[in-house]
């Protein structure tokens, strides 16, 4: 069963600005999550309700609801977690 994926504004903005090859790889990962919605790794601290997955040096933060994956943010690992704490 394929679940629905919702992109929040920061994730949409990242995908619009990302290089085409990066956006394509991230889109493929989101399709994989829609097919098999599992939590790769649970974040800690104030972000503990979020999961994350890796696509090369990029991270995707998401929340899993019944048959819906909410993509909260996407970013380069260098600044990703600091940026994520601000939009939480």
PDB file with one MODEL, atoms N, CA, C and O in Angstrom:
MODEL        1
ATOM      1  N   UNK A   1       0.836  -1.184   0.000  1.00  0.00           N
ATOM      2  CA  UNK A   1       0.000   0.000   0.000  1.00  0.00           C
ATOM      3  C   UNK A   1       0.881   1.246   0.000  1.00  0.00           C
ATOM      4  O   UNK A   1       1.836   1.330   0.771  1.00  0.00           O
ATOM      5  N   UNK A   2       0.574   2.184  -0.833  1.00  0.00           N
ATOM      6  CA  UNK A   2       1.332   3.424  -0.932  1.00  0.00           C
ATOM      7  C   UNK A   2       0.680   4.487  -0.067  1.00  0.00           C
ATOM      8  O   UNK A   2      -0.524   4.729  -0.156  1.00  0.00           O
ATOM      9  N   UNK A   3       1.483   5.110   0.764  1.00  0.00           N
ATOM     10  CA  UNK A   3       0.986   6.178   1.624  1.00  0.00           C
ATOM     11  C   UNK A   3       1.179   7.530   0.948  1.00  0.00           C
ATOM     12  O   UNK A   3       1.892   7.651  -0.048  1.00  0.00           O
ATOM     13  N   UNK A   4       0.539   8.526   1.505  1.00  0.00           N
ATOM     14  CA  UNK A   4       0.621   9.883   0.998  1.00  0.00           C
ATOM     15  C   UNK A   4       1.824  10.581   1.639  1.00  0.00           C
ATOM     16  O   UNK A   4       2.143  10.327   2.801  1.00  0.00           O
ATOM     17  N   UNK A   5       2.486  11.455   0.887  1.00  0.00           N
ATOM     18  CA  UNK A   5       3.589  12.253   1.429  1.00  0.00           C
ATOM     19  C   UNK A   5       3.212  13.726   1.340  1.00  0.00           C
ATOM     20  O   UNK A   5       2.844  14.219   0.274  1.00  0.00           O
ATOM     21  N   UNK A   6       3.306  14.425   2.472  1.00  0.00           N
ATOM     22  CA  UNK A   6       3.041  15.864   2.520  1.00  0.00           C
ATOM     23  C   UNK A   6       4.356  16.577   2.776  1.00  0.00           C
ATOM     24  O   UNK A   6       5.089  16.211   3.694  1.00  0.00           O
ATOM     25  N   UNK A   7       4.662  17.587   1.981  1.00  0.00           N
ATOM     26  CA  UNK A   7       5.882  18.372   2.180  1.00  0.00           C
ATOM     27  C   UNK A   7       5.527  19.694   2.841  1.00  0.00           C
ATOM     28  O   UNK A   7       4.669  20.432   2.356  1.00  0.00           O
ATOM     29  N   UNK A   8       6.183  19.981   3.935  1.00  0.00           N
ATOM     30  CA  UNK A   8       6.021  21.278   4.586  1.00  0.00           C
ATOM     31  C   UNK A   8       6.805  22.321   3.797  1.00  0.00           C
ATOM     32  O   UNK A   8       7.638  21.978   2.958  1.00  0.00           O
ATOM     33  N   UNK A   9       6.542  23.561   4.064  1.00  0.00           N
ATOM     34  CA  UNK A   9       7.132  24.673   3.310  1.00  0.00           C
ATOM     35  C   UNK A   9       8.660  24.630   3.225  1.00  0.00           C
ATOM     36  O   UNK A   9       9.196  24.806   2.131  1.00  0.00           O
ATOM     37  N   UNK A  10       9.399  24.402   4.342  1.00  0.00           N
ATOM     38  CA  UNK A  10      10.869  24.366   4.228  1.00  0.00           C
ATOM     39  C   UNK A  10      11.364  23.252   3.300  1.00  0.00           C
ATOM     40  O   UNK A  10      12.358  23.431   2.595  1.00  0.00           O
ATOM     41  N   UNK A  11      10.684  22.114   3.296  1.00  0.00           N
ATOM     42  CA  UNK A  11      11.080  21.009   2.427  1.00  0.00           C
ATOM     43  C   UNK A  11      10.812  21.353   0.960  1.00  0.00           C
ATOM     44  O   UNK A  11      11.640  21.066   0.094  1.00  0.00           O
ATOM     45  N   UNK A  12       9.675  21.959   0.682  1.00  0.00           N
ATOM     46  CA  UNK A  12       9.362  22.377  -0.686  1.00  0.00           C
ATOM     47  C   UNK A  12      10.378  23.394  -1.185  1.00  0.00           C
ATOM     48  O   UNK A  12      10.843  23.320  -2.323  1.00  0.00           O
ATOM     49  N   UNK A  13      10.714  24.342  -0.321  1.00  0.00           N
ATOM     50  CA  UNK A  13      11.674  25.387  -0.688  1.00  0.00           C
ATOM     51  C   UNK A  13      13.036  24.775  -1.011  1.00  0.00           C
ATOM     52  O   UNK A  13      13.684  25.173  -1.979  1.00  0.00           O
ATOM     53  N   UNK A  14      13.470  23.808  -0.201  1.00  0.00           N
ATOM     54  CA  UNK A  14      14.753  23.163  -0.455  1.00  0.00           C
ATOM     55  C   UNK A  14      14.742  22.455  -1.803  1.00  0.00           C
ATOM     56  O   UNK A  14      15.694  22.581  -2.574  1.00  0.00           O
ATOM     57  N   UNK A  15      13.680  21.713  -2.097  1.00  0.00           N
ATOM     58  CA  UNK A  15      13.606  20.978  -3.358  1.00  0.00           C
ATOM     59  C   UNK A  15      13.572  21.903  -4.570  1.00  0.00           C
ATOM     60  O   UNK A  15      14.123  21.564  -5.618  1.00  0.00           O
ATOM     61  N   UNK A  16      12.935  23.062  -4.443  1.00  0.00           N
ATOM     62  CA  UNK A  16      12.909  24.014  -5.556  1.00  0.00           C
ATOM     63  C   UNK A  16      14.303  24.556  -5.858  1.00  0.00           C
ATOM     64  O   UNK A  16      14.657  24.764  -7.019  1.00  0.00           O
ATOM     65  N   UNK A  17      15.093  24.782  -4.809  1.00  0.00           N
ATOM     66  CA  UNK A  17      16.407  25.400  -4.973  1.00  0.00           C
ATOM     67  C   UNK A  17      17.536  24.394  -5.183  1.00  0.00           C
ATOM     68  O   UNK A  17      18.625  24.776  -5.612  1.00  0.00           O
ATOM     69  N   UNK A  18      17.298  23.129  -4.893  1.00  0.00           N
ATOM     70  CA  UNK A  18      18.345  22.105  -4.971  1.00  0.00           C
ATOM     71  C   UNK A  18      18.730  21.818  -6.419  1.00  0.00           C
ATOM     72  O   UNK A  18      17.905  21.950  -7.323  1.00  0.00           O
ATOM     73  N   UNK A  19      19.984  21.426  -6.636  1.00  0.00           N
ATOM     74  CA  UNK A  19      20.376  20.987  -7.979  1.00  0.00           C
ATOM     75  C   UNK A  19      19.502  19.815  -8.426  1.00  0.00           C
ATOM     76  O   UNK A  19      19.015  19.040  -7.604  1.00  0.00           O
ATOM     77  N   UNK A  20      19.314  19.703  -9.718  1.00  0.00           N
ATOM     78  CA  UNK A  20      18.394  18.709 -10.272  1.00  0.00           C
ATOM     79  C   UNK A  20      18.722  17.284  -9.842  1.00  0.00           C
ATOM     80  O   UNK A  20      17.814  16.517  -9.521  1.00  0.00           O
ATOM     81  N   UNK A  21      20.008  16.914  -9.830  1.00  0.00           N
ATOM     82  CA  UNK A  21      20.377  15.541  -9.458  1.00  0.00           C
ATOM     83  C   UNK A  21      20.091  15.259  -7.992  1.00  0.00           C
ATOM     84  O   UNK A  21      19.669  14.157  -7.641  1.00  0.00           O
ATOM     85  N   UNK A  22      20.316  16.247  -7.134  1.00  0.00           N
ATOM     86  CA  UNK A  22      20.033  16.092  -5.704  1.00  0.00           C
ATOM     87  C   UNK A  22      18.531  15.963  -5.484  1.00  0.00           C
ATOM     88  O   UNK A  22      18.080  15.097  -4.733  1.00  0.00           O
ATOM     89  N   UNK A  23      17.759  16.824  -6.138  1.00  0.00           N
ATOM     90  CA  UNK A  23      16.300  16.774  -5.995  1.00  0.00           C
ATOM     91  C   UNK A  23      15.750  15.429  -6.479  1.00  0.00           C
ATOM     92  O   UNK A  23      14.808  14.898  -5.891  1.00  0.00           O
ATOM     93  N   UNK A  24      16.328  14.884  -7.534  1.00  0.00           N
ATOM     94  CA  UNK A  24      15.876  13.591  -8.056  1.00  0.00           C
ATOM     95  C   UNK A  24      16.156  12.468  -7.062  1.00  0.00           C
ATOM     96  O   UNK A  24      15.308  11.602  -6.846  1.00  0.00           O
ATOM     97  N   UNK A  25      17.366  12.482  -6.446  1.00  0.00           N
ATOM     98  CA  UNK A  25      17.700  11.444  -5.460  1.00  0.00           C
ATOM     99  C   UNK A  25      16.809  11.542  -4.235  1.00  0.00           C
ATOM    100  O   UNK A  25      16.376  10.523  -3.698  1.00  0.00           O
ATOM    101  N   UNK A  26      16.531  12.769  -3.786  1.00  0.00           N
ATOM    102  CA  UNK A  26      15.662  12.963  -2.621  1.00  0.00           C
ATOM    103  C   UNK A  26      14.238  12.520  -2.951  1.00  0.00           C
ATOM    104  O   UNK A  26      13.570  11.904  -2.120  1.00  0.00           O
ATOM    105  N   UNK A  27      13.777  12.831  -4.155  1.00  0.00           N
ATOM    106  CA  UNK A  27      12.443  12.409  -4.577  1.00  0.00           C
ATOM    107  C   UNK A  27      12.335  10.879  -4.592  1.00  0.00           C
ATOM    108  O   UNK A  27      11.309  10.326  -4.197  1.00  0.00           O
ATOM    109  N   UNK A  28      13.380  10.206  -5.041  1.00  0.00           N
ATOM    110  CA  UNK A  28      13.387   8.739  -5.030  1.00  0.00           C
ATOM    111  C   UNK A  28      13.286   8.199  -3.605  1.00  0.00           C
ATOM    112  O   UNK A  28      12.585   7.218  -3.357  1.00  0.00           O
ATOM    113  N   UNK A  29      13.988   8.842  -2.671  1.00  0.00           N
ATOM    114  CA  UNK A  29      13.940   8.409  -1.266  1.00  0.00           C
ATOM    115  C   UNK A  29      12.546   8.620  -0.688  1.00  0.00           C
ATOM    116  O   UNK A  29      12.054   7.779   0.065  1.00  0.00           O
ATOM    117  N   UNK A  30      11.907   9.732  -1.033  1.00  0.00           N
ATOM    118  CA  UNK A  30      10.546   9.994  -0.554  1.00  0.00           C
ATOM    119  C   UNK A  30       9.590   8.936  -1.113  1.00  0.00           C
ATOM    120  O   UNK A  30       8.684   8.489  -0.410  1.00  0.00           O
ATOM    121  N   UNK A  31       9.785   8.538  -2.362  1.00  0.00           N
ATOM    122  CA  UNK A  31       8.951   7.473  -2.944  1.00  0.00           C
ATOM    123  C   UNK A  31       9.157   6.162  -2.192  1.00  0.00           C
ATOM    124  O   UNK A  31       8.198   5.424  -1.963  1.00  0.00           O
ATOM    125  N   UNK A  32      10.402   5.863  -1.805  1.00  0.00           N
ATOM    126  CA  UNK A  32      10.673   4.658  -1.012  1.00  0.00           C
ATOM    127  C   UNK A  32       9.944   4.722   0.326  1.00  0.00           C
ATOM    128  O   UNK A  32       9.366   3.730   0.772  1.00  0.00           O
ATOM    129  N   UNK A  33       9.973   5.891   0.965  1.00  0.00           N
ATOM    130  CA  UNK A  33       9.279   6.058   2.252  1.00  0.00           C
ATOM    131  C   UNK A  33       7.773   5.880   2.083  1.00  0.00           C
ATOM    132  O   UNK A  33       7.112   5.325   2.962  1.00  0.00           O
ATOM    133  N   UNK A  34       7.230   6.343   0.970  1.00  0.00           N
ATOM    134  CA  UNK A  34       5.795   6.170   0.721  1.00  0.00           C
ATOM    135  C   UNK A  34       5.442   4.689   0.583  1.00  0.00           C
ATOM    136  O   UNK A  34       4.378   4.259   1.028  1.00  0.00           O
ATOM    137  N   UNK A  35       6.322   3.921  -0.027  1.00  0.00           N
ATOM    138  CA  UNK A  35       6.080   2.488  -0.211  1.00  0.00           C
ATOM    139  C   UNK A  35       6.247   1.715   1.098  1.00  0.00           C
ATOM    140  O   UNK A  35       5.500   0.777   1.376  1.00  0.00           O
ATOM    141  N   UNK A  36       7.224   2.116   1.888  1.00  0.00           N
ATOM    142  CA  UNK A  36       7.536   1.421   3.136  1.00  0.00           C
ATOM    143  C   UNK A  36       7.800   2.453   4.238  1.00  0.00           C
ATOM    144  O   UNK A  36       8.958   2.768   4.512  1.00  0.00           O
ATOM    145  N   UNK A  37       6.750   2.984   4.873  1.00  0.00           N
ATOM    146  CA  UNK A  37       6.918   4.057   5.858  1.00  0.00           C
ATOM    147  C   UNK A  37       7.452   3.558   7.205  1.00  0.00           C
ATOM    148  O   UNK A  37       6.684   3.234   8.111  1.00  0.00           O
ATOM    149  N   UNK A  38       8.767   3.505   7.316  1.00  0.00           N
ATOM    150  CA  UNK A  38       9.415   3.119   8.565  1.00  0.00           C
ATOM    151  C   UNK A  38      10.334   4.246   9.015  1.00  0.00           C
ATOM    152  O   UNK A  38      10.754   5.083   8.216  1.00  0.00           O
ATOM    153  N   UNK A  39      10.630   4.252  10.280  1.00  0.00           N
ATOM    154  CA  UNK A  39      11.514   5.262  10.845  1.00  0.00           C
ATOM    155  C   UNK A  39      12.949   4.744  10.773  1.00  0.00           C
ATOM    156  O   UNK A  39      13.305   3.807  11.487  1.00  0.00           O
ATOM    157  N   UNK A  40      13.779   5.350   9.911  1.00  0.00           N
ATOM    158  CA  UNK A  40      15.190   4.955   9.811  1.00  0.00           C
ATOM    159  C   UNK A  40      15.900   5.179  11.142  1.00  0.00           C
ATOM    160  O   UNK A  40      16.508   4.267  11.703  1.00  0.00           O
ATOM    161  N   UNK A  41      15.811   6.403  11.629  1.00  0.00           N
ATOM    162  CA  UNK A  41      16.441   6.734  12.901  1.00  0.00           C
ATOM    163  C   UNK A  41      15.616   7.814  13.580  1.00  0.00           C
ATOM    164  O   UNK A  41      15.277   8.827  12.967  1.00  0.00           O
ATOM    165  N   UNK A  42      15.300   7.597  14.834  1.00  0.00           N
ATOM    166  CA  UNK A  42      14.541   8.565  15.621  1.00  0.00           C
ATOM    167  C   UNK A  42      15.500   9.631  16.128  1.00  0.00           C
ATOM    168  O   UNK A  42      16.592   9.311  16.598  1.00  0.00           O
ATOM    169  N   UNK A  43      15.100  10.905  16.036  1.00  0.00           N
ATOM    170  CA  UNK A  43      15.928  11.988  16.556  1.00  0.00           C
ATOM    171  C   UNK A  43      15.774  12.058  18.068  1.00  0.00           C
ATOM    172  O   UNK A  43      14.872  11.447  18.642  1.00  0.00           O
ATOM    173  N   UNK A  44      16.658  12.803  18.698  1.00  0.00           N
ATOM    174  CA  UNK A  44      16.673  12.871  20.163  1.00  0.00           C
ATOM    175  C   UNK A  44      16.330  14.263  20.669  1.00  0.00           C
ATOM    176  O   UNK A  44      16.257  15.221  19.899  1.00  0.00           O
ATOM    177  N   UNK A  45      16.124  14.357  21.955  1.00  0.00           N
ATOM    178  CA  UNK A  45      15.870  15.649  22.596  1.00  0.00           C
ATOM    179  C   UNK A  45      14.530  16.230  22.204  1.00  0.00           C
ATOM    180  O   UNK A  45      13.527  15.520  22.141  1.00  0.00           O
ATOM    181  N   UNK A  46      14.520  17.542  21.936  1.00  0.00           N
ATOM    182  CA  UNK A  46      13.258  18.209  21.601  1.00  0.00           C
ATOM    183  C   UNK A  46      12.716  17.791  20.235  1.00  0.00           C
ATOM    184  O   UNK A  46      11.577  18.111  19.895  1.00  0.00           O
ATOM    185  N   UNK A  47      13.525  17.080  19.456  1.00  0.00           N
ATOM    186  CA  UNK A  47      13.105  16.620  18.132  1.00  0.00           C
ATOM    187  C   UNK A  47      12.686  15.150  18.129  1.00  0.00           C
ATOM    188  O   UNK A  47      12.592  14.538  17.065  1.00  0.00           O
ATOM    189  N   UNK A  48      12.435  14.585  19.296  1.00  0.00           N
ATOM    190  CA  UNK A  48      12.216  13.140  19.416  1.00  0.00           C
ATOM    191  C   UNK A  48      10.984  12.615  18.682  1.00  0.00           C
ATOM    192  O   UNK A  48      10.877  11.408  18.469  1.00  0.00           O
ATOM    193  N   UNK A  49      10.052  13.487  18.289  1.00  0.00           N
ATOM    194  CA  UNK A  49       8.882  13.010  17.545  1.00  0.00           C
ATOM    195  C   UNK A  49       9.170  12.862  16.045  1.00  0.00           C
ATOM    196  O   UNK A  49       8.313  12.411  15.286  1.00  0.00           O
ATOM    197  N   UNK A  50      10.384  13.245  15.626  1.00  0.00           N
ATOM    198  CA  UNK A  50      10.755  13.172  14.212  1.00  0.00           C
ATOM    199  C   UNK A  50      11.687  12.002  13.921  1.00  0.00           C
ATOM    200  O   UNK A  50      12.424  11.538  14.792  1.00  0.00           O
ATOM    201  N   UNK A  51      11.636  11.546  12.694  1.00  0.00           N
ATOM    202  CA  UNK A  51      12.566  10.533  12.186  1.00  0.00           C
ATOM    203  C   UNK A  51      13.443  11.206  11.145  1.00  0.00           C
ATOM    204  O   UNK A  51      13.122  12.290  10.659  1.00  0.00           O
ATOM    205  N   UNK A  52      14.554  10.558  10.805  1.00  0.00           N
ATOM    206  CA  UNK A  52      15.389  11.104   9.750  1.00  0.00           C
ATOM    207  C   UNK A  52      15.941   9.978   8.908  1.00  0.00           C
ATOM    208  O   UNK A  52      16.100   8.844   9.361  1.00  0.00           O
ATOM    209  N   UNK A  53      16.228  10.326   7.670  1.00  0.00           N
ATOM    210  CA  UNK A  53      16.873   9.404   6.759  1.00  0.00           C
ATOM    211  C   UNK A  53      17.933  10.173   5.981  1.00  0.00           C
ATOM    212  O   UNK A  53      17.887  11.401   5.901  1.00  0.00           O
ATOM    213  N   UNK A  54      18.878   9.450   5.414  1.00  0.00           N
ATOM    214  CA  UNK A  54      19.997  10.075   4.718  1.00  0.00           C
ATOM    215  C   UNK A  54      19.899   9.858   3.212  1.00  0.00           C
ATOM    216  O   UNK A  54      19.448   8.816   2.736  1.00  0.00           O
ATOM    217  N   UNK A  55      20.333  10.871   2.488  1.00  0.00           N
ATOM    218  CA  UNK A  55      20.505  10.784   1.036  1.00  0.00           C
ATOM    219  C   UNK A  55      21.846  11.459   0.765  1.00  0.00           C
ATOM    220  O   UNK A  55      21.904  12.669   0.548  1.00  0.00           O
ATOM    221  N   UNK A  56      22.916  10.679   0.779  1.00  0.00           N
ATOM    222  CA  UNK A  56      24.259  11.257   0.654  1.00  0.00           C
ATOM    223  C   UNK A  56      24.502  12.193   1.825  1.00  0.00           C
ATOM    224  O   UNK A  56      24.280  11.809   2.973  1.00  0.00           O
ATOM    225  N   UNK A  57      24.961  13.434   1.553  1.00  0.00           N
ATOM    226  CA  UNK A  57      25.205  14.378   2.649  1.00  0.00           C
ATOM    227  C   UNK A  57      23.947  15.132   3.095  1.00  0.00           C
ATOM    228  O   UNK A  57      24.037  16.035   3.926  1.00  0.00           O
ATOM    229  N   UNK A  58      22.789  14.778   2.562  1.00  0.00           N
ATOM    230  CA  UNK A  58      21.538  15.464   2.880  1.00  0.00           C
ATOM    231  C   UNK A  58      20.706  14.628   3.840  1.00  0.00           C
ATOM    232  O   UNK A  58      20.806  13.402   3.870  1.00  0.00           O
ATOM    233  N   UNK A  59      19.886  15.314   4.620  1.00  0.00           N
ATOM    234  CA  UNK A  59      19.012  14.656   5.586  1.00  0.00           C
ATOM    235  C   UNK A  59      17.570  15.057   5.307  1.00  0.00           C
ATOM    236  O   UNK A  59      17.284  16.179   4.889  1.00  0.00           O
ATOM    237  N   UNK A  60      16.678  14.115   5.548  1.00  0.00           N
ATOM    238  CA  UNK A  60      15.243  14.359   5.433  1.00  0.00           C
ATOM    239  C   UNK A  60      14.640  14.092   6.804  1.00  0.00           C
ATOM    240  O   UNK A  60      14.757  12.985   7.330  1.00  0.00           O
ATOM    241  N   UNK A  61      14.002  15.086   7.378  1.00  0.00           N
ATOM    242  CA  UNK A  61      13.310  14.913   8.665  1.00  0.00           C
ATOM    243  C   UNK A  61      11.829  14.732   8.361  1.00  0.00           C
ATOM    244  O   UNK A  61      11.246  15.491   7.587  1.00  0.00           O
ATOM    245  N   UNK A  62      11.229  13.719   8.978  1.00  0.00           N
ATOM    246  CA  UNK A  62       9.832  13.429   8.697  1.00  0.00           C
ATOM    247  C   UNK A  62       9.130  12.872   9.923  1.00  0.00           C
ATOM    248  O   UNK A  62       9.754  12.422  10.884  1.00  0.00           O
ATOM    249  N   UNK A  63       7.813  12.921   9.850  1.00  0.00           N
ATOM    250  CA  UNK A  63       6.938  12.407  10.903  1.00  0.00           C
ATOM    251  C   UNK A  63       6.011  11.402  10.235  1.00  0.00           C
ATOM    252  O   UNK A  63       5.507  11.659   9.142  1.00  0.00           O
ATOM    253  N   UNK A  64       5.783  10.278  10.868  1.00  0.00           N
ATOM    254  CA  UNK A  64       4.905   9.255  10.304  1.00  0.00           C
ATOM    255  C   UNK A  64       3.566   9.277  11.034  1.00  0.00           C
ATOM    256  O   UNK A  64       3.498   9.124  12.254  1.00  0.00           O
ATOM    257  N   UNK A  65       2.519   9.469  10.264  1.00  0.00           N
ATOM    258  CA  UNK A  65       1.143   9.384  10.759  1.00  0.00           C
ATOM    259  C   UNK A  65       0.506   8.190  10.062  1.00  0.00           C
ATOM    260  O   UNK A  65       1.114   7.645   9.140  1.00  0.00           O
ATOM    261  N   UNK A  66      -0.688   7.756  10.456  1.00  0.00           N
ATOM    262  CA  UNK A  66      -1.322   6.627   9.766  1.00  0.00           C
ATOM    263  C   UNK A  66      -1.441   6.887   8.254  1.00  0.00           C
ATOM    264  O   UNK A  66      -2.220   7.731   7.812  1.00  0.00           O
ATOM    265  N   UNK A  67      -0.665   6.156   7.495  1.00  0.00           N
ATOM    266  CA  UNK A  67      -0.606   6.212   6.030  1.00  0.00           C
ATOM    267  C   UNK A  67      -0.325   7.613   5.473  1.00  0.00           C
ATOM    268  O   UNK A  67      -0.758   7.943   4.369  1.00  0.00           O
ATOM    269  N   UNK A  68       0.385   8.417   6.227  1.00  0.00           N
ATOM    270  CA  UNK A  68       0.829   9.732   5.767  1.00  0.00           C
ATOM    271  C   UNK A  68       2.231   9.979   6.298  1.00  0.00           C
ATOM    272  O   UNK A  68       2.516   9.737   7.471  1.00  0.00           O
ATOM    273  N   UNK A  69       3.091  10.456   5.434  1.00  0.00           N
ATOM    274  CA  UNK A  69       4.445  10.834   5.834  1.00  0.00           C
ATOM    275  C   UNK A  69       4.539  12.339   5.661  1.00  0.00           C
ATOM    276  O   UNK A  69       4.340  12.852   4.560  1.00  0.00           O
ATOM    277  N   UNK A  70       4.838  13.043   6.730  1.00  0.00           N
ATOM    278  CA  UNK A  70       4.947  14.496   6.685  1.00  0.00           C
ATOM    279  C   UNK A  70       6.429  14.844   6.649  1.00  0.00           C
ATOM    280  O   UNK A  70       7.139  14.654   7.637  1.00  0.00           O
ATOM    281  N   UNK A  71       6.896  15.353   5.509  1.00  0.00           N
ATOM    282  CA  UNK A  71       8.297  15.749   5.349  1.00  0.00           C
ATOM    283  C   UNK A  71       8.429  17.150   5.935  1.00  0.00           C
ATOM    284  O   UNK A  71       7.940  18.123   5.361  1.00  0.00           O
ATOM    285  N   UNK A  72       9.089  17.241   7.075  1.00  0.00           N
ATOM    286  CA  UNK A  72       9.194  18.504   7.800  1.00  0.00           C
ATOM    287  C   UNK A  72      10.261  19.394   7.196  1.00  0.00           C
ATOM    288  O   UNK A  72      10.026  20.584   6.988  1.00  0.00           O
ATOM    289  N   UNK A  73      11.433  18.837   6.908  1.00  0.00           N
ATOM    290  CA  UNK A  73      12.524  19.643   6.361  1.00  0.00           C
ATOM    291  C   UNK A  73      13.526  18.738   5.653  1.00  0.00           C
ATOM    292  O   UNK A  73      13.608  17.540   5.924  1.00  0.00           O
ATOM    293  N   UNK A  74      14.281  19.338   4.742  1.00  0.00           N
ATOM    294  CA  UNK A  74      15.356  18.667   4.029  1.00  0.00           C
ATOM    295  C   UNK A  74      16.534  19.632   4.040  1.00  0.00           C
ATOM    296  O   UNK A  74      16.348  20.834   3.850  1.00  0.00           O
ATOM    297  N   UNK A  75      17.740  19.124   4.259  1.00  0.00           N
ATOM    298  CA  UNK A  75      18.893  20.018   4.239  1.00  0.00           C
ATOM    299  C   UNK A  75      20.205  19.269   4.279  1.00  0.00           C
ATOM    300  O   UNK A  75      20.249  18.054   4.475  1.00  0.00           O
ATOM    301  N   UNK A  76      21.274  20.023   4.088  1.00  0.00           N
ATOM    302  CA  UNK A  76      22.624  19.467   4.172  1.00  0.00           C
ATOM    303  C   UNK A  76      22.941  19.198   5.634  1.00  0.00           C
ATOM    304  O   UNK A  76      22.567  19.983   6.506  1.00  0.00           O
ATOM    305  N   UNK A  77      23.623  18.105   5.906  1.00  0.00           N
ATOM    306  CA  UNK A  77      23.862  17.679   7.292  1.00  0.00           C
ATOM    307  C   UNK A  77      24.626  18.699   8.113  1.00  0.00           C
ATOM    308  O   UNK A  77      24.512  18.725   9.338  1.00  0.00           O
ATOM    309  N   UNK A  78      25.415  19.549   7.438  1.00  0.00           N
ATOM    310  CA  UNK A  78      26.234  20.543   8.123  1.00  0.00           C
ATOM    311  C   UNK A  78      25.400  21.466   9.023  1.00  0.00           C
ATOM    312  O   UNK A  78      25.762  21.715  10.173  1.00  0.00           O
ATOM    313  N   UNK A  79      24.282  21.968   8.488  1.00  0.00           N
ATOM    314  CA  UNK A  79      23.452  22.932   9.222  1.00  0.00           C
ATOM    315  C   UNK A  79      22.074  22.379   9.566  1.00  0.00           C
ATOM    316  O   UNK A  79      21.262  23.069  10.182  1.00  0.00           O
ATOM    317  N   UNK A  80      21.815  21.162   9.178  1.00  0.00           N
ATOM    318  CA  UNK A  80      20.467  20.606   9.227  1.00  0.00           C
ATOM    319  C   UNK A  80      19.843  20.614  10.616  1.00  0.00           C
ATOM    320  O   UNK A  80      18.712  21.071  10.777  1.00  0.00           O
ATOM    321  N   UNK A  81      20.554  20.121  11.615  1.00  0.00           N
ATOM    322  CA  UNK A  81      19.951  19.953  12.943  1.00  0.00           C
ATOM    323  C   UNK A  81      19.727  21.297  13.639  1.00  0.00           C
ATOM    324  O   UNK A  81      18.737  21.459  14.352  1.00  0.00           O
ATOM    325  N   UNK A  82      20.632  22.263  13.445  1.00  0.00           N
ATOM    326  CA  UNK A  82      20.413  23.596  14.001  1.00  0.00           C
ATOM    327  C   UNK A  82      19.205  24.257  13.349  1.00  0.00           C
ATOM    328  O   UNK A  82      18.388  24.879  14.027  1.00  0.00           O
ATOM    329  N   UNK A  83      19.097  24.120  12.044  1.00  0.00           N
ATOM    330  CA  UNK A  83      17.981  24.667  11.290  1.00  0.00           C
ATOM    331  C   UNK A  83      16.660  24.006  11.698  1.00  0.00           C
ATOM    332  O   UNK A  83      15.626  24.667  11.795  1.00  0.00           O
ATOM    333  N   UNK A  84      16.713  22.707  11.933  1.00  0.00           N
ATOM    334  CA  UNK A  84      15.514  21.949  12.306  1.00  0.00           C
ATOM    335  C   UNK A  84      14.972  22.375  13.668  1.00  0.00           C
ATOM    336  O   UNK A  84      13.759  22.424  13.868  1.00  0.00           O
ATOM    337  N   UNK A  85      15.860  22.679  14.595  1.00  0.00           N
ATOM    338  CA  UNK A  85      15.425  23.119  15.926  1.00  0.00           C
ATOM    339  C   UNK A  85      14.658  24.448  15.838  1.00  0.00           C
ATOM    340  O   UNK A  85      13.761  24.705  16.641  1.00  0.00           O
ATOM    341  N   UNK A  86      15.016  25.286  14.861  1.00  0.00           N
ATOM    342  CA  UNK A  86      14.348  26.578  14.722  1.00  0.00           C
ATOM    343  C   UNK A  86      12.938  26.454  14.161  1.00  0.00           C
ATOM    344  O   UNK A  86      12.061  27.232  14.537  1.00  0.00           O
ATOM    345  N   UNK A  87      12.698  25.487  13.264  1.00  0.00           N
ATOM    346  CA  UNK A  87      11.367  25.381  12.653  1.00  0.00           C
ATOM    347  C   UNK A  87      10.471  24.372  13.371  1.00  0.00           C
ATOM    348  O   UNK A  87       9.286  24.263  13.056  1.00  0.00           O
ATOM    349  N   UNK A  88      11.019  23.647  14.317  1.00  0.00           N
ATOM    350  CA  UNK A  88      10.283  22.618  15.038  1.00  0.00           C
ATOM    351  C   UNK A  88       8.946  23.141  15.401  1.00  0.00           C
ATOM    352  O   UNK A  88       8.152  22.432  16.020  1.00  0.00           O
TER     353      UNK A  88
ENDMDL
END
